[in-house]
Amino acid sequence: MPTTSFGKELAEQVADRLVNCPLMHRHKMKAGRGIVRMEDGSFIYGEVADSQIYNPIIKFSARDKFVAWLSEQSEATLALKDRYPEENITRERLERYVKYSEKSTNGDF
């Protein structure tokens, strides 16, 4: 599992896209982890089920705090060892999200 941090540029891009589209898999049952931006401007990273965060792991009250946190994370720090690999937050998943979420408000990322 790669240990290289995601970096500030990717974290900023993710934060920008979260305004319009959550980063999560959209299907019934548990779906790994996701990230959402709430109406109050806060960001939540947590466990996803039924297309929503049902178990928040960490909440950030401001964009800059979320960006600082995500920029320091890596595939290794966010790995779910007991889940399917596609449910992990990976660099590839984040990059795909940044690329395609601009055209979606409820995509499956």
C-alpha positions in Angstrom: 0.0 0.0 0.0 1.6 3.3 -1.1 2.6 5.7 1.7 3.2 8.8 -0.3 0.8 11.5 0.9 -1.9 12.8 -1.5 -0.5 16.3 -1.3 -2.1 19.8 -1.1 -2.9 20.2 -4.8 -5.1 17.0 -5.0 -6.6 17.8 -1.6 -7.6 21.3 -2.8 -9.1 19.9 -6.0 -11.2 17.3 -3.9 -12.4 20.1 -1.6 -13.5 22.2 -4.6 -15.5 19.3 -6.0 -17.1 18.4 -2.7 -19.2 21.6 -3.0 -21.4 19.9 -5.6 -20.9 16.1 -5.3 -20.1 13.8 -2.4 -17.3 11.3 -2.8 -18.9 8.0 -2.0 -20.1 4.7 -3.5 -23.9 4.8 -4.0 -25.5 1.5 -3.3 -27.4 -0.2 -0.5 -25.5 -1.7 2.4 -22.1 -0.7 3.6 -19.9 1.0 0.9 -16.6 1.7 2.5 -15.6 5.3 3.3 -16.6 8.6 1.8 -16.2 12.3 2.1 -19.0 14.9 2.1 -19.3 18.6 2.4 -22.2 19.7 4.6 -24.4 22.7 4.0 -22.7 24.5 6.9 -19.4 24.2 5.1 -18.0 21.5 7.2 -16.4 18.3 5.8 -17.0 14.8 7.1 -15.0 11.6 6.4 -16.7 8.5 7.5 -18.3 5.1 6.8 -20.9 5.0 4.0 -24.1 3.0 3.8 -27.3 3.6 1.7 -25.7 6.6 0.0 -24.9 8.6 3.1 -22.3 8.9 5.9 -23.8 6.8 8.7 -20.7 6.8 11.0 -18.6 10.0 10.9 -15.0 9.3 11.7 -13.7 12.8 11.6 -15.4 16.2 11.0 -13.6 19.4 9.9 -15.3 22.7 10.6 -13.4 24.6 7.9 -12.1 23.9 4.4 -8.5 24.7 5.3 -8.5 22.1 8.1 -9.9 19.4 5.8 -7.4 20.2 3.0 -4.5 20.1 5.5 -5.7 16.7 6.8 -6.3 15.1 3.4 -3.0 16.4 2.0 -1.2 14.5 4.7 -3.1 11.2 4.2 -2.0 8.3 1.9 -3.5 5.1 0.7 -1.8 3.4 3.6 -3.3 5.7 6.3 -6.8 5.4 4.8 -6.8 1.7 4.0 -9.7 -0.5 5.1 -8.0 -3.8 5.7 -11.3 -5.7 6.2 -13.1 -4.4 3.1 -13.1 -4.6 -0.6 -10.2 -2.7 -2.2 -12.5 -0.5 -4.3 -14.0 0.9 -1.0 -10.7 2.4 0.0 -9.8 6.1 -0.6 -6.9 5.8 -3.0 -5.0 8.3 -5.1 -6.6 6.8 -8.2 -10.1 7.1 -6.7 -9.5 10.7 -5.7 -8.1 11.6 -9.2 -11.1 9.9 -10.9 -13.4 11.8 -8.6 -11.7 15.1 -9.5 -11.9 14.4 -13.2 -15.5 13.2 -13.4 -17.4 14.8 -10.5 -17.6 18.2 -12.2 -20.2 16.6 -14.5 -22.2 14.9 -11.7 -24.0 15.9 -8.6 -24.7 12.3 -7.4 -22.2 10.1 -9.1 -20.7 6.9 -7.7 -17.1 7.6 -6.8 
